[in-house]
Amino acid sequence: MALVQSFEKNGNFLFKYRGQFPVFLFLLAIPVVYFTDYKCIDAHPAGKCAVLIICSLISLLGQVIRAIAIGTSQKHTSGRNTQEQVAEALNTKGIYSMMRHPLYVGNYFMWIGIVGYTMNLWFVIVVSLLFWLYYERIMFAEERFLERKFGEDYVQWSMRVPPFLPSLKNYVKSDIRFSLKTILRREYSGITATVLGFLFVELLMNFFADGRLDWKEAYSWTLGVALGITLVLRTLKHKTQILHEEDRW
């Protein structure tokens, strides 16, 4: 098998199972937190709070990037499909006029915020490299699919738009209005997973420091609000037409 076909095959496989990547990060965080020395942080509670705020803002940046991309995307693009690549239209305006893969950039910031909260620089570096290797294959397969689907239109767009780092000079205003309903309908699970990720790291740090699971009232409120919002939005999505829009996924 030629290298290009191998990359595309691997990319399609990883695309299908990309939802399992966060699970891998959760498992990897366990030994990382166990072997990380938090004595300095424990001696300065304000420092830990500052790290939490910074990492939360990083994850929030990822959510915002994803929200902009999804909230202004055409129907039959940027879906949560898992079985195969799907695209009936090519996004080339709005955030897609500045970078080719805003959803994956958003994913990176979402998860690197949680990873950063472990306060282990090596873990941040390793996860960044793993993320690059993992999503590089997915992006390769996706771009091969789009090139076959849209031909020269895709080639010309991809030649002037960088994959990750945004090019502000290329910005073209989107013709599609931003849809908050689309965000609420499609992104609630990612937001909940991010909240659970921070809570998971916090519990690990406390458990390995004290040798017991010290469940605090703040954890209950955080978990309750996150799951409550998820339940409400999931119910509205599947049981009502409140979040439904004809021209969106």
Stockholm file with secondary structure:
# STOCKHOLM 1.0

chainA/1-249         MALVQSFEKNGNFLFKYRGQFPVFLFLLAIPVVYFTDYKCIDAHPAGKCAVLIICSLISLLGQVIRAIAIGTSQKHTSGRNTQEQVAEALNTKGIYSMMRHPLYVGNYFMWIGIVGYTMNLWFVIVVSLLFWLYYERIMFAEERFLERKFGEDYVQWSMRVPPFLPSLKNYVKSDIRFSLKTILRREYSGITATVLGFLFVELLMNFFADGRLDWKEAYSWTLGVALGITLVLRTLKHKTQILHEEDRW
#=GR chainA/1-249 SS CCHHHHHHHHHHHHHHTGGGHHHHHHHHHHHHHHHSCCHHHHTCHHHHHHHHHHHHHHHHHHHHHHHHHHHTCCTTSSCCCCSSCCCSSCCCSBGGGTCSCHHHHHHHHHHHHHHHTTTCHHHHHHHHHHHHHHHHHHHHHHHHHHHHHHTHHHHHHHHHSCSSSCCGGGCBCCSSCCCHHHHHHHSHHHHHHHHHHHHHHHHHHHHHHHSSCCCCHHHHHHHHHHHHHHHHHHHHHHHCSTTCCTTCC
#=GC SS_cons         CCHHHHHHHHHHHHHHTGGGHHHHHHHHHHHHHHHSCCHHHHTCHHHHHHHHHHHHHHHHHHHHHHHHHHHTCCTTSSCCCCSSCCCSSCCCSBGGGTCSCHHHHHHHHHHHHHHHTTTCHHHHHHHHHHHHHHHHHHHHHHHHHHHHHHTHHHHHHHHHSCSSSCCGGGCBCCSSCCCHHHHHHHSHHHHHHHHHHHHHHHHHHHHHHHSSCCCCHHHHHHHHHHHHHHHHHHHHHHHCSTTCCTTCC
//
